[in-house]
Amino acid sequence: MTAKLKITAIKPYPVWVGTRNQMLVKVETDHDISGWGESGLSGREKAVAGAVEHYREFLIGRDAMQIGRIWQELYRSQYFEGGRVLQAAISAIDIALHDIKGKALGVPVYELLGGKQRDRIPTFASTGDEAEGDAAIERARELRSQGWQAIRFFPAGQSSKDIFEPRESIGTTANMLNKAREALGDEVVLGIDYHHRLSVAEAASFCSKLDRGVLDFLEEPIRDETPEAYESLRRMTDIPFAIGEEFASKWQFLPYIERGIHQFNRLDVCNVGGLTEAMKVAGWSEAHYVDLMPHNPLGPVCTAATIHLGAAVPNFAWLETRAPERKLGFDNSDFFPVQPRLDGTDYPVGDLPGLGVEVNEAAIQAQSFSFWEAPHLRRRDGSVTNW
């Protein structure tokens, strides 16, 4: 089917799944073909739903097959363009339109992105927020025994709901990672996500306490608003940086890619502007030898969209995933009866039309939204610090 498909409805569904909300969006057409998308702006789902409702007002009646044109209109249709809320809404709509077009043409979404370049999507797993010190190293051993070749740690104090003091974390964390490398050997890829909780000086101090060759990537050590701050840190360490999960456009990636600041793009397809924008970032990154290492903390729609992206690009490292035994409930089969499943430590690239995800709409309609707030951390002197 290549006929025009008119958009007849756009339905935002902010719903509680597992231990957080998921911001799902359904786009319906007059040919009885619908698509699903997901927003990545966790904790601010109501804001995204409002933006989706604004966009819905002029998208009804538009041709769902004209994905690129719709993206441009969504971005350019207001004077105050861009920003994380609007881009999260655009991301969800864009992913849903790709789902529709794949179903209409009878092909997987990756065929719309240039075709499949790999058959399996490698992943990395994490030791978990709660594991610290020797417990984290033991958890990494378990993940390694399950087949993961890339493992991410979290810093000491990560699970705190109240106090986070950076200087109390960095020494303990560096000691843990030095021991982890010794315990796990040189074959495994090791990284850590500092969740932008450090200053430049604190991050440099942390890196100086690591033995050489311990880390293969350092994720989000400082906040990303000022590329010059990252350039300063770049001059103080040779550890590869993984940055970008909060970026909401190709323009935010621009200085990091062009100036050689980072080596891994933590691109989030549900934040950056959907698959349309993600493919542009991927091509730009390829030209600068930067690999994608996508952010994927959400639900099966995000996972599926990112698998299609990973299948279609040459410069791909690992997709973030959760070890199945964590059982956080984000992949609840009652809500998502058909969804990507790990085969060992990889996601097989499937051949179902569209995203290859089915959503039980009746079940999510019956599921309530629940306000969720990330921890509001402070330092011991009472000042506010980053979560």
N, C-alpha and C positions, 0 to 999 in steps of 0.2 A: 504494500500500500504506500503510494507516494502522494496521494491527494492531500489537499489542505485540511488540517485538523484544527478546528476552531476551539480555543480554550473556552470552556463553559463554566468552570468553577475552580477556585483556589482555596483550599481549606488548611489553615494552620492548626496543628494539634500539639500544644505543649502538654506533655503527659509524663507522669512519674513512672519510670521503668528501672527496677533494681534499686540503686541507692542514689539516683539523681533523676532529674527530668531529662527528657529528650524533646527537642523541638523539631517535630516532623511536619512536612508540608505535602499535601496531595494536590496535584493538578489534574483536572478532568477535561476531556474533550468530547466533541459531538460524535465521534466515531467509537465511543465506548472503550477508548483506550485511556488509561490514566497512568500517571507517574508519581513516584515518591522522591522527596528530597529531605535533607536534614541540615539544620543550622548548627554551628559549632560554638555559639556564644553562651556557654554554660553559666547558669545563675542569673541570666537576664533574658529568659525566654519570652516573657510577656512583652518586652520591648520589641523583640524580633517579630512576634506575632502581629503587633500593631503595624510594623513596617510592611509585612506581607499583606495586611488588609488594605493599606494605602495603595500598594502596587496592584492588587487585585482589581481595583476600581477601573483602571484603564487597560488591563490585560485581557479582560473578558472579551471574546470575539477575535482576538489576535491569532495568527497562525502559529501553533505550537512547534512547527517544524523549523521556524526561522530563529534558531537559538542565538546565533551571533547578533542578529539585529535586535532581538529582545534584550540581550545583555546590555547593548549600548544604550537602549532607551531607558532601561532600569537605572543605569548609572548616570546618564546625562539628563534625566527628566526632572531634576530639581537643582536649584542654585547651590544648595549645600550638599554637594555630591560626596559620596564615599563615606568612610568611617565604619567602625566595626559593626554597629547595629544594622545599618543599611546593607553592608556587604554580606553579613550573615544571612539576611533575608534573600538577597540576590543569589547567594550560594545555594540555598535550599531550592529556590525556583529553578535555577539553572540545572541542577542535578536532576530534578523531576522532569524537566524538558528533555534531557538526554535519555532518561528512562522511557519516556513516551516515544521518542524518535526511534530508539532501538527496537521497541516492541512493534511500532508501525512498519518498520523495514524488515523485521524478523531477524535482527542481528544483535549480538552483544554490544554494549556501549563501546568497548575498546575498538570495534570496527569503525565507529564514528570518529575515533581519535587517531586513525592511521593504521590500525591493525595490531595484532598481537606480536610483541617482540620477545616475550618469555612465556613459558608454560606454567611456572610456579612463582609465587611472590614470597621471597624470604622475609622473615620477621625477626624482631628482637623482643625479648621479654624482660620484665623488671622484677627485682627482688621484692617489691612491695613497700608501701609507706611505713609499715609497722616494724619491719626488720631492720635492726641496726647491729653494728659490730660483728661479732662472731656469728650471730643468727643470720645476718645478711649474707655472710660468706657461705654458710651452710645452705641457705636458700639458693645461692648462685650455683653451688655444687649440684643441687637437685635439678635446676634448670639445665645445667650442662649435661647431666645424665639423661635428661629427656630429649636431648638433641640440639638445644639452642647453642648456636655459635656466636651470638651477639647478646650480651646481657647488660642491662642498665641498673645501676644502683641509685639510691637516694641518700641524701646527707643525714647526718646525725641531727635530730630535732625536727625532721620532716613531718612527723605525725603530730606535732604539738598543735593544740587547739587554742593556745593562749600566748605563750612566750616563745620567741625565737631570737636568740642572740648569736649573730654571725660568728664572732670571734670564738665563741664556745664550741661552734660546730666544726670549723675548718680543720683544726688539728686532729680531732677525733676521726673525722671523715677521711682525711689523708692517710692516717695510720691504718684505718680499715681497708682502704683501697690498696695500699702497699702490700698488706697481708693477703688480700684477695688475689692480686696478680701472682704472688708466690704460690698460693694454694691452687690456682686454676691453670697456671701455665701460660705460655705465650701464644697458644693457638687461638684462644677465645678472644673475641672483641669485647672490651670493657669500656663502659661509659658511665657518666653520672649526670643526673638532672638536678641543678641547683635552684631551679624554679625562680630565677632572677632575684634571689634573696641577698646577693652580695653587692658591695661597692667594687669599684675598680681595684682599690688597694686591697680589700679583703680577698677578691678573686686572685690577684697576683700572689698574695701571701699563701693562699691555698695551693696554687700551682707549684710554688717553690718548695712546699713540703712533700710533694710527690716524688717518688723515685722516677728516674727517666724511663719512659716506655710503659708506664703503668696504664695510662688512659689513652684510649683510641678516639674518644670524643668527650668534650665537655659541653653540656647542654645548658643554654640560657643562664650563664653565671650572673649576669647583670641585666638590668632592664634595657629594652631595645630602642627607646625613643631617640637616643643620640648616637648615631653611628661613630662619631669621633671618639666617644668613650670606649667603644669596642676596639677601635683602631689603636687606642692607647694600650689597652689590655693585650691586643694582638702582638704588640712589640715586646711584651714582657714574657710571653710564653709561646712555645711551638706546638702546644696541644691543639688538635683540630677542634673547631667550634661547630656546634649544631644549634642553629638559630632560625626562628621564623614562624613558630606556631601561632603567634598572635598577629602576624602580618595580614592586612586586609586588602591588599592589592599588589599588583606587579610593581607599582611605584614605591611601596615600602621596601620591597626586595632590592630595588635598584642600587642604592649605595653599597649594600652588603655584597652583591654580586660583582658590581663594577670595580670595587676597591679591593677585592680579594680578602675580605674580612673573615669569611666563614667557609667551611668545606662541606657542610651538610645542610640542606634546606629542610627545616622541620615544617614544611608547608602543610596547611590544613585545608583540604578541599572544601570543607564546610564553613570556612571563615574567609578564604582568600578571594572568593567570587565564583566558586563552583569549578566545574571541569573546564569551562571556557577560559577562565583566567589562569587556572593551574597549568594548562598546556603551554601558555605563553611564558610563564615563569620557568617551566621545565626546559623549554628551548633555549631561553636566555641563559639558564644555568649550565646547560650542556656546552655552550660556547665558552664558558669560563671554567669548565671541569669541576663543577659543583654537583654533587649527587643529591638526589631526593631521599629523605628519610622521614616520611610523612607522619604527622601528628594524628593519632587515631584513638582518642579516649572515649568515643561516643557510642553509638549503636550500630546495628547491622547495615543500615543504609549508608552511613559514612564509610564503614569498612568496605562494602561492595563498591562504592564509587571510587575509593582509593585503590582497590585492587585493579579496576579497569584502567585507572591512570597509570599504575605501576606496570601493567601489562603493555602499555602503549609507548612508554618512553625508554630510551636507552640508558639514561643516567640515573639508575635506581640502586639504592643500598639495601635498606630494610624498612619494613612497615611495622609500626608499633602495634603490639597485640598484648593480650593478657593470657597467661597460662590458664588453661581451662579450669583447673581446680580452685581458682580464686572465687568463682561463683558469685560475682557481683550482681548478676541478674540483668545486665544491660542487653543480653542476647536472648531474653525470654522467648521461648518458642511459642508460647500462647499468643504473643503479639506478632512474632516474625516466624511463621511456620516454614518458610523457605528463606535461607540466608547462607552466607559463606561460612564454611566450617574448616577449621585447621586440619590438615593432613600431616601429622607429625608437627613440624615447626614451620610449615609453609602453607599458604593458601593456594590450592589449585585454581588456575584460571579457567572458569567454566565457559559454557557455550549457550546458556539460556538467553533469550532475547532481552534487551534492556539491561537493567542492573542485575537481574537475577535474584531479586528479593520480593517476597510477598508479605504484605502487611495485613493483619487482621483488623480491618477498620472498625468493626463492631466492638472488638475488645478494647481498642484504644479510646473509642468514644465513651466507653463506660469507665475508663480509667481517669482519675482526677489528677489535676496539677497540684503540686505542693511546693510552696515557697522554700527554696534552699539557698543558704548563704555560705560561701566559703569562709573558713576561719579568718577573723580579723586579728591578725597577729600584732603584738607590740614587743618592744624591747624592755629590758628590766628598768630602764629609767622612765617608762611610761609612754614613750613615743611610738608612733605607728610605724610598722615595717611591712615588707611585702609578704603576701601569701605565696 
